């Protein structure tokens, strides 16, 4: 195919020019070593790559700093309490990553003497590490030649080769083209340079082709419409689910429970709800008999595979009554320390914004 042939012919020039650009313009990130500083420590590379899965660099920064300050290595993280880690992760989303983070740290400590393996094949055996993450760790932390393809790299390579086949069908061809331009030396720097290029110059909209170091080899730029790449298959509309979340207040405290160990938001501290799922609406049955009042507000949240709209019902719980089930009374003034997932944090904020009379009900 002509586009791929052109890239093959320029592969050496592409790597050379991109690395020269990276040497001057590399982003400074807390988990990264700048060009010429050697390989990065495997622990922060691994931690950042897990956090960055389906999450932006801007969103990850504060979480990364908190985690590395609290748990600075695999041994410390492996020994951490699950609830503490899940609470520290709250708000970052995709909570299965946090559970796999703990599992992986414990495997590294128990089976690899606290040292992350350096080869892709071994990395792929660890919980939470897929092909992209394994390649990124091998290249960035250990300097091994690996073909690293994330969303930024897909965009850059799709434009370099003007690949018209839509994603995800074009993924094999994109990987093949990325392999053809990945150098034997400085593979980690090359991977990070490609990510930086996609995050900045080769952006989704209005790419800055005039200052791009790879314009000389870019088919999409030559054709005059780089924004058309990568082509994507239209997404089906997400199903809409509905449910109810419940605020039970007593003596300046609110009732929280721990979600089941399996399923969406597994193991997270949360407000009670009516058992909505990705496939079913909630049953609208309160967690306990009480004088429930429905607020004239709702909470909306978008998950990967569905959208959710929750009504909010509130009640005051008598001081002399038994607890409403399995859970705990949490001080309302310290609710920011409960580690609530974003959905339930939104619900709590909506209750408190509704006038405050439910904040200290008793």
Secondary structure, 3 states (H helix, E strand, C coil): CHHHHHHHHHHHHHHHHHHHHHHHHCCCCCCCCCCCCCCCCHHHHHHHHHHCCCCCHHHHHHHHHHHHHHCCCHHHHHCCCHHHHHHHHCCCCCCHHHHHHHHHHHHHHHHCCCCCCCCHHHHCCCCCCCHHHHHHHHHHHHCCCCCCCCHHHHHHHHHHCCCCCCECCCHHHHHHHHHHHCCCCCHHHHHHHHHHHHHCCCCCCCCCHHHCCCHHHCHHHHHCCHHHCCCECCCCCCEEEEEEEEEEEECCEEEEEECCCCCCCCCCEECEECCCCCCCCCCCCCCCCCCCEEEEEEEEEECCCEEEEEEEEEEECCCCCCCCCCCEEEEHHHHHHCCCCHHHHHHHHHHHHCCCCCCCCC
